[in-house]
Amino acid sequence: MIQDVATVMWRDWIVLRRRLKKFILSRLVTPVLYLVAFGWGLGRNINLASGTYLDFLVPGIVALNTMNVSYMSITTVHAERVYHKSLEEYLSAPIEPAAFVIGKVLSAVVRALISTALIMGVALSFGAGLNFEPLNFLSVVVLNSIIFGSVCFCAALKVQTYEELAQVNTYLLMPMSFLCGTFFSTAELPPVVRVVIEVLPLTHTSQLLREGFNLPSFIILSAYAIVLLWLAIKMFRRLST
């Protein structure tokens, strides 16, 4: 199993290595825009008891970025299934279906980690104060990446067109991007809305990255990751039957 997972990851790494410069440049654009517009622009007029708004913003950008990067990294599975018809080759190969899914999701995690490192470097250059627990920070980034990589894997196996895949982004990822504590505290939301928002995984990711380890939030995030990865594996196995 481990060798099969490593093989899938190595294949994806070769693809990424050939495009690494373009990947790095593309991953820098959005964080820089957020830091300039919200951190420098809007943030200069916001005072927080815990520090500057820029310090508050950076964990939210990391949470948002890992969600988007891990999700987009798996969209190629849809093309392989619908257009290239190459998923059948993976199913007929002598590897476990679970190994293929885990390998693809972990490849998305690697991309998210690279992107996170870039964001942290940019944030430091903007003068942000980075105060976090390394182990908690790393584990939360990995869990969040597994969650949304698995979400995209499930969607890629279900929808038939790129338009439908984009709708998942529109109806699921975009609302979470702005409401789950990335740019402002969820405590400011109306109670009814806050109950719904605090069920979503990105809210717990933002809290854990910003406030440090919290056992209930960590358990919720871990449960999301396990269940969604299990669902992705189950759906992929069905293609072989």
Buried (B, 14 or more C-beta within 10 A) or exposed (E): EEEBBBBBBEEBBEEBEEEEEEBEEEBBEBBBEBBEEBBEEEBEEBEEEEEBBBBBBBBBBBBBBBBBBBBBBBBBBBBBBBEEEEBEEBBEBEBBBBBBBBBBBBBBBBBBBBBBEBBBEBBEEBEBEEEBEEEBBEBBBBBBBBBBBBBBBBBBBEBEEEEEBEEBBEEBBEEBBEBBBBBBEBEEBEEEEBEEBBEBBBBBBBBBBBBEEBEEBBEBBBEBBBEBBEBBBEBBBEEEE
